[in-house]
Amino acid sequence: MPVYKIDSDTNGTLFMLKNSLLAFALCGIVAAGPCMAHAKLQSSSPANNAHLSEAPKTLTLQFSEAAQLAVLKLIRDGKEVPVPLDKSAKAGQSFTLTLPALSPGNYTVQWSAVAADDGHVTKGSFVFSIGA
């Protein structure tokens, strides 16, 4: 069986090549980070799982970055409550929508937002209740 001898110069070259490839890969990951961002819901009013004594007059969604609100559904007892949504509105980080008069009960808000910088779609939902 032949024995191969690797001299110290070859070892040094392999070491530098491995380190260079590792550094290049790490730079790619760091540079791609901002491109992989999504508009995440940071807060809402009413907040998730809020128990309100009276009906809110508005619904506010605050996102981590500028986005367009593509879909917003307010659901009570399996039925959609109409909420006007201007789909042609400029992208922003915060959206406040006027709500119709809401009766006591449990509500689910379903939303979909499109990030302004890269077009990624993010979806989510949260719940709140009014009254008893």
N, C-alpha and C positions, 0 to 999 in steps of 0.2 A: 504494500500500500504506500503510495507516494506521500511524502510529507512536504507541505508547502510552507515556506518561511515568508512571513510578512515583515518587511523592514519597518523601522520606526517612522520613516517618511510616509509610507502608505497608511499606517495607522493614523497619523496626524491628518492626512488628507481626508480619510473616511470620517474622522471626528468632526472636522470642519464642515464637510458636506452634510452630515446629519444635523449639525447645529444650524446651518444655513437653511435647510429645508424646514426645520422646526420653527425658526424665526419667521420664515415666509408664511407658513401656515397660520401662525398666531396673528400676524399682521392682517391676513385675510379675514380671520374671525372677528378681530376688533373692528376692521373697516366695514364689515357686513352688518355689524350690530345695529346701527341706526336704520339700515335698509329693512331690517326685519321687525321694526317696531309696528305696533298696531295701536289704534285709538282705543284705549281701555277706559271703561267707565270708572272714574275716580270717586264720584259721589252723586247722589240724587236727593231730590227733595220732592216728595216724601222719601225718606231713607228706606232701604231694604228692611222689611219686617217691622216697619213703624206701625204703631197703634194710635190712631188719631181720634180725638173726641169730636172733631168737626171736619167736614169735607175741605180739602185744599182747593184753592182757586187756580193754582198753577202747578205745573210739573216741570222741574228743572233737572237736566242731565249735564254733568260736568265731566269732560273727557281729558285724557292725558295729553292729547295733541289735537290739532285742528282736524276736523272731520265734517262730513255732511251726514245729516241724519236721514237715512234712506227709508226706514220703516219705524213706525211707532204704533203699537196696538195696546189699548187699555181694555182688559177683559174682566168681566164680573159675571160669575155664575155661568161660565162658558159662552157668554155673549159679548161681542165687541161693543165697546162704548166709543162712539165717534169722537176723535180728537183731531182738529185741523192741523195739518202738517204741510208747510211750504217746502216742497222738495227742490225748489229752485233757489232757496236761501243760500247765501254765501257760507262757505265752510267756517267753522268756529270751534272753540273748545267748550262753549257753554250754550245750551239751548233751553229756553223757557217757553213752555207752551201753555196757553189758556185752556183750562178744563171746563167742561160743562158742569152743571150742578150734579153732584154725585150723591147717591143715597147710601145709607149705611150698608156695609158688607165688606167682603174680601176682594181685593183687586190684584191683578197681575199686569205688570208693564213688560211688554216684549219690545225690544229695540234692535235695530241694525244700523251700523254706522260705517261709512267708507272713509278711510284715512285720506286726507287731502294730498299728502306728499307721495304716497306710493299706491293708493287705490286698494289696499287690503281691506277686506270686509270683516268687521267684528260684530258679533251678535251676543245678546244677553237678555236677562230678565230679572225682575225683582218683584216683591210683593209688599203690599201695605193693606191695612184695614181701617175702616171708619166705624165708629160707634162701638156698641157692645161687642 
